[in-house]
Amino acid sequence: MNPSSIKRVLLIVNPAARSAAARGNEALRAFDAAGVQCDMRVTEHPGHAGELSSTHASDYDAVFTLGGDGTAVEVLGALAGGGPPVGILPGGTGNVIARALKTPMSISRAVPALLAGRESRLDMGLLGNGRHFVIGVGVGVDAEMIAGASKGMKKRLGPLAYFVSGANAALRLERFRYRITADGVVHEGETISALVANLGSVLGGLLTLGKHISADDGVLHVVVFKPSGLVDAFRVFFRMLAGTLTEDRSITYIAAKQLRIETMPPRRAEFDGETLEPGPLDITVKPGAARLLSPRR
């Protein structure tokens, strides 16, 4: 579909997200100004965004989300088997996917930019429990960063809450054994964090996990962090900021279409900001499964 042909959209709003509830009316005004009919539905419980998409998306030219990354991924997962394109409006704490697509952080600018933009296809990851992800899956520091950023901290600090929580987790240097089976090949060792990355950079390019990592390359990239001490940990962090992480001796990369990740002892994980109970992770890439609207560059 040519985005310029969008005349009727479904807007799914998550009122629990950091700023989504207050911005719903702003989005409605922006769609009205663009001459686009917008029907807004508000989520009432976890998983409701996906249910609303599955039930109503076929009646619209596009579905827009206004919430955090979790809301966007719910909708993308529900429509991964087919459906209209999805426009992601910033309404959460990190807005990682919206930033990756270069979407303006202002609702009044984001709506017309997406309506006049282009359609992109991004890979998605599929977990063994049937849940999808777009950003990545993390065990170790990444999971502790998500768990440590409380709602109160995110409300006070915004995206900075993740930096504070992540720094605290990294400084503890809690090591664990891992066994990663990537397309049938086994990799074992000790780490403080193993991150399955679909996006090469996050937070609008502030942190770069690898310039070779692309969300449309048909594979997932595991980034294994193995700092021997605090000096290595600080160097890794600054190289993520500088975009030179691939040059660091403390980093190992593994690319695959199918993954199984086991940790000893079992550790909790996170995917796109949602927590998972400890246990093995089975992950498969779904090339081009996410149909997204993005601004023209």
N, C-alpha and C positions, 0 to 999 in steps of 0.2 A: 504494500500500500504506500502511495505517496502521502507523506504526512500532511501536505497542504489540502488533502481531500477529507481531513478529519472534521466532521460536522457535529458529532454527538459523542460525548465521553462519559464514562463512569468514573467518579472520584471516590476512592476508598480512603477514609480518614481513620487513623488510630488515635483516639483521644488520650491514650496513656503515654504517647510519645512526648518528648520534651517540649516541643512548641507547636505540635500539629493542631491541637484543638483551637488555639487562638488564631491560627492562620487559615482555617477552613473557609471563612467568609472572604478573606482576601483572595483565595484561589477562585472562588465563585465569581467574584468581581472581574478577575483577570480573564476568565473564560468568556464571560459576558461581553467584555470589551473586545474580545477577538471574534465575536459572532459565533461562538461555539456553545451548543446546548450542553449543560453539565448537570448530571444527576449525582448528588452526594449521598453516600451511605457510610455510616459510622460503625466501626467494629465494636462488638460487645464482649468478646472473649478471645483467648488465644486460638488461632486457627480460623477465625471468622473471616479474615481477609481472603484467605484461599477459598473458603466456601462461597463468599459473595462473588468472587471472580468466576468460579466454576459454574455458578447458577446464572449469572447475568451478563457475562462478558460478550457473549455472542450477539447481544442486542446493540452493541456499541462499536464505533470505529476505533476506539482506543480506551485503555484503562489507565487511569492515573492514580498514584498512591501518594498519600501525605501522611508520613509517619517516619519511623526509623528504618534502618536497613532490614530488620526482621519483617516488617510489614511488606516491604518491597519484594523480599525473597519469597514470602508466602504466596504472593500474587504470581510472581514469575514461575514458581514451582507448579502452581495450579494450572497455568497456561502453557507449560513446557511442551505438552503434547499437541498444541495447536491453539490458536486464538489470536485476538488482535494485539497490536504492539502495546507496550507498557511505558508510560512516562513516569519517572520518579521525581517527585517534588521533595525538597529538603524540609524535614520536619522532626528529625531525631537529633541525637547527640553528635555522632560522628559523620553521618551522611556520607559514608565511604563510597557507596556506589554512585551516588549523584555527583560527588566530586571527581570520581574516576572518569565519568562521562563529560566532565567540564560543564556541568549544569550550574547556572548562577544560583547563589545561595539566597537570593531575593525571590519570593514567590511571584511578585509582579513582573519580574524579568524572566523567571524560569518558564512560566506558562507559555508566553509567546515564543520563546527560544525553542522549546520542544515542539510546539505546533508547527513552526516553520523550519524544523530541523530535518534530520535524516533518520533512517531506520538502520539500526546496528544489530548484529547477531553476536552474542557472547556465549562462551561455553558455560555450562553449569556442572557442579559436582552433585552426585547422588550418593547419599549414605545408605548403609544397609537397612536402616529403619524406615526408608522411604522418603526422608526429608532431603530437600535440595539446599545447595549453597552457591553463592556467586563469589564471595570474597575469599573464604578459605576456612580451613579447619586447623585448630591448634591444640597441642598437648604441651604442658609445661608452663613456661613463662607466659605464653599467649593466653592460655586458659585462666591462669591465676590473675592476669591483668583484667580480664573481663569480670571474673568473680569478685575482684577487689574494688571495682568501681561501683560503689553503691548508688542508689537512686539520688540520695541526697548530695553525694559528691558530684554526680553528673549535672544535677540542677545548679549547683554553685559554680562549677568549673567548666562545664561544657566538655568539648573534646579533650581539654587538658587533664580531665579526670583519668583518662586512660594512660596518659604519660606518667602521672604520679603513681598510679597503681602498678603499671608495668615496670617502672624504675624500682619500686619496692620489691617486686617479685624477682627481678633480675639480680638485684644486689644480694639476695639470699643464696643464689647459685645452687639451687636444689637439683642435684643430678639424679638421673634414673637411667636404667637400661632400656633400650628399644630394639625391636625387631620389625623391620619394614620389608614387606614382600611387594616388590614393584614389578608388575608384568611377569611374575614368576621368579624373579631374581631376589634373593634374600640379602638384606643389609642389616648388620648388627653393630651396636656400639653403645656409648654412653653420651648423654646430652643433657642440657637444661631446657631445651625446647625443640620441638619438631612441628613445623608449620607447613600444611599443605596449601600452597598459594595458587589462586586462579588469577589474581591481579598482581602485576609486577610492582605497583606502587599504591600507596594508600594515603588518605588525608590530603587529596589534591596534589600528590607528588611530593609531599613533605618527607615521607619515608619510602625508600626504594628497596625492595627485596631482591631485585635482579632485573636488569634491563632486557634480559633475554626472555623474561616471563611475560606472556601475553594472554589475555582472556579469550583470544580467538585462535589459539594454536593447536587445539584439539588434544592437549595433554595437560596434566596437573603437575606442579613442581613442588617437591618436598624440600624445604629449607631446614637443614639440621644445624643447630647452633651448639658448638663445642668449645666455649671459652675455658681456658685453664685457670683463670682467676679474674679479679676485678679489672685489671689492666686490659685484658682481652675483651671483657664485656663492654667497657667504655669505648674501646676502639671500634668494636662492631656497631655500637649505637651511632657513633659519629660517621661511620662509613655508610650506614643506612641513610643518614641525613644528606651525605655528600653524593649518594648514588654510586658508590664504588664498592659495595658489599661483596661482589663476586671475586674481588681480589684478595679477600681475607682468608688466612689459613685456618681460621676457626669455623669456617662455613663449608658444609657439604651440600651439594644439590643432587636430587634424584628426580628424574622425569618419568612419568608413566601414565597409562590410561586406566589401569586398575591397581588399587593399593589395598594392602591390609597392614594396619599399624597396631602393634602390641607393645605394651610397656610393662616393665617389671620394677616395682610393683604396679598394679593397675592404677592409672591416674585419670582424673576427670578431663574432659576435653571441651572445646567450644567450637561452634560453627556459626559464622556471621553474627557473633554476639550472643548466641544462645548456648546454654550449657548442656553438656551430655554427661551421663553417669559414667563412672570408670568401666572400662572394658575394651575389647578389641574393636577397631574401626575398619569397616569395609567400605571402600570408596571407589566409585566409577565416574569417569568423565562423560558428559553428554554434550558432544560438540554442537555449538550453535543453537542450543536449546532455548536461550533467553532472547526474546524478540523485544528490542528496546528502542525508544526514541531518544535521540541525543542531539544537542545543538550542532549546527553546521560550523565548521572551523575554517 
